[in-house]
Each structure stands twice: as C-alpha cells, then as structure tokens.
Amino acid sequence: MGRNFEELVAEAESVSVDGWDFSWLEGRASEERPSWGYQRRQAERLAEARAALDIQTGGGEVLAEAEKYPPTMVATESWPPNLVKATRLLHPRGVVVVADPDEPPLPFADEAFDLVTSRHPATIWWSEIARVLAPGGTYFAQHVGPASVFELVEYFLGPQPEARKGRDPETEAAEARAAGLEIVQSRTERLRMEFRDIGAVIYFLRKVIWMVPGFTVEQYRDRLRELHERIEAEGPFVAYSARTLVEARKPA
C-alpha cells in the first residue's frame, strides 16, 4: 500500500528545490532525453573555444560536466540560491560566475566570446547574444520547445491557447535572423514524461516555477487530491516535454 496523499504532500513541500538537480525525482518521475545529447555536444564545443559564455547557468550543474574549458569561461545566473551553488561548483575550476538579471544588456563587451551556450534559458535576448559574439562565433543551446508539459499546466490552469504558441522554433529562428545571426540547425523533439506520485508533481511545480505561476499546494489542494486519486487508480500521469536544439552563427 502506497503512502497517503497527506504524507506525499508534506514530503514534497518540505524538500529543497534549490539548484537544477532533479535527482529527488528518481523512481517517482521520468523524462525521455533528446536524441542529440546536448551536454556532450556543448562540452565538445567548449573544448575548442577561446572564450565562452554560458547564459542562465542555473546551479552550474550542466556546465560542470565539461572536462575542459576555454582560457576565458564565464557563466551568468539571476537567482540568488543558484548563484551560490554555481559559484561553489564552478569557481574551483576557474569559471567566473556573474550575477545578471536576465535583462539586456549582458554585462560584457561587444564581440567578447566565440561561443555562447545556454540550456533551457527562460528568456532569449537575440540582439545581446549577437552583440557579444565575435564574428564567426556560435550560439549553441537547448531551448524549451512549444507547449512543453502542457498536459500538466492545463490540468491546473485550463486551456492555454495563446501560451501554446510561445517558444515556437520558427519564430525563434526568425528573431535570431533579425538580430543578424544565421541558423545552422534547429531541431525539436517531444519527449514522454511520467509522474508516478503526487509528490513528484508538487516537487516539479515548486521547482519549475513558470509552469503554473504562483503555484502553492494550498491553492490547488483539491486538484492535487483529484490527480493523486487518478494516479492511484490509473497509473502514472503522462505529459510531453518539448526540446529544441539551436545552433546559430554570427557571420564572419
């Protein structure tokens, strides 16, 4: 017999959601990974760069996986708990972590980097990316794609037809071109996610705060209880994340 609703809720409400590590969800939720292996491909590019910038690095977990950094390696982050975590993780390896509010301008000179990377940026300021890239430089990133995990979002918020249009890869590509960049590749995949208990749902929504803005257990307790009963009766709640691999180049 599984744990009851109140026990699962209490546990998921009390656990820390700092950083960008999702290991707490092991065995409780799963998500397919994109076929392209962003982390590995980012690391390959970092090993060959002269000066690189990782935008919105989170707790630095993804960047920390790279074996070799260029002589100049900088990361930006806006959220104070993540800044602390990224600094602890990356400073010992010579990476400078800069507090940046995710609003233009980026705090760097024009043409400062030959590589700019980002994994799941919340905001994408194409004109700033283009400005800080050196001629011939590359932007290489994995973006959240359109209507990602909207099965879960719309369970709590109802239909979101306008929000579904956001993060459209063709719109992003057009914005990149308008900023003076050339699109080298853009690929989107939809990936199966499973939430196996209501604690996993609560943890996910507490951590990924833009999914259901202002989410609290108290506000959505009735919907959470209904979803708990549905998972108990029917098995995991299934949703689909969307991921887009983007590579853009600044003309030489």
MOSUL-V661640 format. One line per field, one symbol per residue. ss: DSSP state (h for helix, s for strand, l for the rest). A space follows every 50 residues. Layout:
ss=???
//
This chain:
ss=llllhhhhhhhhhhllllllllhhhlllsssllllllhhhhhhhhhhhll ssssllllllhhhhlllllllssssssllhhhhhhhhhhhhhhllssssl llllllllllllsssssssllllllhhhhhhhsssssssssssslllllh hhhhhhhlllllhhhlllhhhhhhhhhhllsssssssssssssssllhhh hhhhhhhlllllllllllllhhhhhhhhhhhhhhllssssssssssssss ll
//
